[in-house]
Amino acid sequence: MERDTPCIPLGHIQTYFDLRKSLRLEPDWLLKKSHLTIDEPHELLEVIVGIDQQVFYRNAGIDYRPDEQNRFVSARQVVALVDQAVKALKMPYLGLAMGNLMTISHHGMAGVAAVTQTTLLECLQVISRFCDELFPPLSMIPRVEGDTGIFAITEEISLAPYSHFFFELNMVSFYNIMWHLIDKDRHDFRVDFHYPEPAWGNIYRRYFKCPVNFGQPETRIVGPASLAEAELPLANRLMAMSAEKILFENIPTRAWRFLPLRLRRMLLRCYGAFPSLENAASEMGMSGRTLRRKLAEEGTSYQKELDRVRQRLSREYFARGGRSITELSMMLGFTDSSAFAKAFRRWTGLSPSEFMEKDPTAR
């Protein structure tokens, strides 16, 4: 799956840009008219000025027809939509402002299905699954590591040069949801971003009521592991099931058809105990022979996808401060540390020790 692969439901993207009425093409005029400053994004976005839908979508190469949502667009086209919006408003931090405006209602039935789960962990797991189907360029992964609970967001397809927009939007939106779902006396979060602090870093701290860190191993919301089992105030299993049914009846999904992506995500969930090709195939509802053939048709193989996941996990391990080659080798399923070191050099051109010396985040 590449940047030009149509894999994102147009109907889902319209939930982002239903906020398009808040965008304007002449922000300088608006600022003079409303006496706002460019440092007031929330107030700025509340001014309804409108934008021509046909032009907006056509400029991104999308043949927009309001009554036809059952189509798919590519990551490149979505980035082109963001480019127009950011440049129109001259707001490089637009993701923060839009994310702050995206309440549960903007997430539609996906939002309803998530917040009506029983626990916060179940809520985040549902969000992760919806992201897989509705916006495959990103992965959202909830996990618990010892006393720490983590909700991480990573790119599966490059969204450059606006990767930060999508991280900003989703981090603010889901941080707000978590903030309102959890009792105030249990608010103990921090947010990390994997990229260096941008020029508008001070604006981040307006949207998060907690510590904000840049240059971290991954983009994530971090809190106590105990929050994973926190009961949600809107828990309603029947409503959750109904909302999910309505969602997928009205918005088609295509991500499940991209076999390498499905396999990669399954392997990530199996960190520490990777299945054999046969077991992976069984988990995905097919024979080993069929999985091997279908992967070959996509120009890849089980071993290539496994190595891709192992490389990603090893980089994350070093970035989080891990330094035991033996421990990492075992977790990644290598027979010994020398086999891992040989594979790591093939992936990166460096030995694990050279990589840790060269990459400051791995120290």
N, C-alpha and C positions, 0 to 999 in steps of 0.2 A: 504494500500500500504506500503510495507516494503522495507528494503535495498536490498532484493533479488528479488523483483518484476521487471520483464523486462518491463520498461515503458519509456525508453529513446531511441529515434531513433538513431540507429548506424550511420546513415548518418549525423546526427547533431553532434555527438561526433567527427566524422572525421573532422569537421570544426575546432575543437579545435586542433586536433593533425595533421592537415595539417602542423602545425609548427614543427612536429616531425623531419623534416630534420635539424632543428636548435638544436636538442638535440644530445648529444654525450654520449658514454658509458665510455670514458676515459678522463674526464675533466682535470686532472692534465697534461696530455700530451698536450692537447689543449692550456692550459694556458701558458705552456713553449713555445709552437710553435708560439703563437700569441702575447706573451708578454702582455697578459691581466691579470687583477686581478679579483678575485671573486666578487669584489665590482663594476664590470662593466657589469651588466647583459644584458643591451641592446646591447652592442657591442658583447658580448659573443654569444648571440642568433643569431647574423647576420652571424656567421661563419657556412657555410653549411657543415655538417659532415655526415649526414644521420643516419638512424637507421632501422634495419630490421623490416618491418611491421608485417610479420608473427609471429616473436618471440614476438614482443611488445604486440600484441593482444592475442596471445596464452597464454602468462604468466598471463594474466588477466582472462583467462577462456573463451575467445571469439574466436569462429571459424571464423577467418577473411577471407572473400572472397571479393576482390576488386569490383567485379561487382554486389554484393548483399548488397545493403544498406537498403532494406526494412525489416529490422529486428530490434529487440529491445534488449537493454542491461540493466542491473540493476545498481543501485547506487553503490553497492559493486564492480562491475566490473570496473566502471568508476574510483572509488577511487584507485583500483589496478593499473590502467593505470597511474594515477597521481603519485602513489608511485614509480613506475619504473622511471618516468621522473625526479622526485625530487632527488632520490638516485643516478641516473646516472650522474646528473650534480652537485650533492652536493650543490644544491641551494634550501634551504627551502623557499625562497621568489620567487620561479619560477612563481607563479600566477601573481605577479606584472609585471614581464618581459613579460610573454605571453599576459597578458591583454593589455600591451602597444603596442604590435605588432598586435593586433587584430583590424584592421581597418574595415570600413564598408564592404569592400570586403570579409573579413573573416566571417562576419555574413551573407553573401550571400543575398538571396532575403528577408530574415527577416530584414536585415539592410536597404535595399532599401525601403521596405514598411514602415519602421519606419521613416526614415529621409525625406520622401516625404509627410508626413502628414502636415497639415496646421499649427498647433501650437505645442509647446514643450509638453504641457500636452497630446495632442493626440498622439504624438510620444511615450511618456512614457507609455501611456495606451496600445498601440500596442505592445511595448516591453513586458509589463506585460502579455498580452494575449499569446504572442509567448512563453514566459517562461513557462506558465502553460502547454502548449502543448508539447514543445520541451525539457524542462528540469524540470519536475514536482518536483524533490527534492528541488527546490528553488521556492520561491514566490517573485515577484517584485511588489511593491505596491506604485503607485504615489498618493499623497494626498496633500491637502491644509489645513493648520491649521492657521487661522487668517492671519497674514502677512507673514507666512512662507510656502514655498513649500518644500515637502519632497519626495524623491524617496528611499524607504526602501527595503532592501533585507533580507529575513528570510529563515531559513531551514524548510522544511516540512518533510524531511527524513534526518536523521543524515548522514553527509558526513565525520565524524571523521575518522581518525585523520587529515584529510586534509580539514576541513571546511574552514580554513583560505585561502587555495589556491583558492577556488571557490569565496569567498568574494573578495579577492584581484583581481582576474582576471576580474570579472564582474564590480567591482567598478571602476577600472582603465579604462576599455574599455568604459563604459557608461559615465564616467566623461569626457573622451577625446571627445566622440561624442557630448556631451552637450557643451563642451568648444568651439568646432568648429562651432556648429550650432547657438550659441548666439553671438551677437555683443560684441566685446571686452570691450566696455564701460559699459556693463551690467554684467561682470563677478564678481559675489559676492557669491562665494560658500564656503562651508566647508564640510569636509567629516568626518563621525563618524564611529567607529568600536565598536561593542559590547563587544569584548574581550580585555584582557589586552594587553599592548604594547609588541610585541614579541621582541626577541633578535635583529632582523633586522629592528626594528622600524624606524631607521634613513633612511633606503632605501625607505620607504613609501614616505617620504617627497621629494624624487627626482621625483616622478611620479605625484604628485598633486601640482598644483600651487596655493595652498590655505591652510588654517589651517587644520591639521589632528589631530583628538582626538581619544583616546582609552578609553575603559571601559565605554562606553556610553549606553543609553537604548536600542539602536538598531543600526544596520549597515545601513547607509543612506548617501545620498548626500542632502545637505540642502542649499536652496537659497531663495531669495525673492519670495513671492507668485505671484508677477507681472510677473515673468518669465513664469508662466503656459500659459499665453496667448500670449507669444512672437511668432511672425510669423517666420516660418522657411524659409531659403533662397531657399531650394530645393522643396518647396511645389508643389505637382502635384498629384491631387486626382486619375486621371486615371492611372498614373504610380504606385501609391500605391496599388490600387486594383489589377492591373495586377501582381505586384510582389508577393502579398499575394496568389493569385490564383496559380501562378507557384510554389511557395514554398510548398503548401500543395498537389499539384499534384505530386511533386517529393520526398517529405519526408512524410511518413505516421505518424500519431499521434495516441496515445493510451490514453493519459491522460484523455480525456473526458469520457472514460469508467469507470474510478475509481470514483464511485458515492460519497463515503464519502468525497473525496478530492474536488469534484465539489461543494458539499453542503457546506463544510467548507469555501471555498473561496467565495461563494455567501454570506454566513453569515457575513464574514469579511467586505464585501462591504456594508452590511446593518447595520453597527455599529450605535447604537442609535435607531434603529427601526427594530428589528428582526421580520421577518415574522412568521406566524403560519406554522405548518407543511403543511397544505393544500395550503397556498399561496406559500410556498417554492416549493412544488411539481409542482404547476401550472407554476411557473417561470422556472422550469427545464423540462417542457413539459410532465408531467405525472400526474396521480391521486395521492391523498394522500395515498390511499391503496397500490398502486404500490411502492411509495417511501418507505413506512414503510416496505413492504416485502423485497425490494431489500437491504435496510440497514440491516435488520435482517440477510439476507444471507451473508452479509459482517461482521457479528458479532458486529454490532453497532446499534445505534438508533438515531432518530432526537435529542432527549434530550441529549444523550451522546456527539454528535457532537456540539450541542449548548453550552453545558457546557465546552467543550474543547476550543471553541472560546472565551467564556466569561472569562475563566481562563487566556488565553493568553492576552486578552485585559486588564484585571485587572492588571496583572503583568506589562504590558507596561505603564499603567496609573500611577502606583506607581513609576516606574523607571523614568518617565518623571517629577517627582516631585509633582504629584497630591496627595492631602491628604484628600479630602472630600469624606467620605464613602457614604454620601447621594447622592452626585452628581454622583458618579460612579454607585451606585445601580440603579439610574434612567436610566442612559445611557445603562446599561446592561439589562434593562427590568425587574428588580425585583420589587415586590410589595412594599417592604420597605427595609431599611438598615439591619434590623435583618435577613431577609431572605437571603440577599447577604452574610452577615457575616457567617451565618450557612453554605452556599454553599462553601464559600472561605475556611473555616476550613476543610471541607470535601476534597477539592482539594489539600490543602497544609499542613494540620495538624496544621495550625496557624491561629489565628484571624488576620484580616487586620492590626490592630495596632501592634501586635507581628511581623508580616511580615515586616512592615515598620521599626521597630527597628532592626530587624535581618539583613535585606538586605541593605547594604550601598548605593546601587544605587537607593533605593526607598526613600531616605531621601531628 
